[in-house]
Amino acid sequence: MLVSKNQVLKDMVLDNLMAAHKRLSHSGNAIHLIIVTRFILRLLKKRPDELIEIVPEQDEKGRRQPVD
């Protein structure tokens, strides 16, 4: 699978924003939480929708574990 540097950077920015969102939700700063939430939602609307395959994990004996 090939991924562009631009896509990797976009994913990193989104991950950082989600971490900031989580910290803001724990701090109780409602105004900043709303601002970051709206910004994340705007970014997500611009991203193309992607399909991902979720595969159950295998334990040591090779048996598949159910997906939660």
ABEGO torsion letter per residue (X at the ends): XBBBAAAAAAAAAAAAAAAAAAAAAAAGBAAAAAAAAAAAAAAAAABBBBBBBBBBBBBAAGBBBBBX
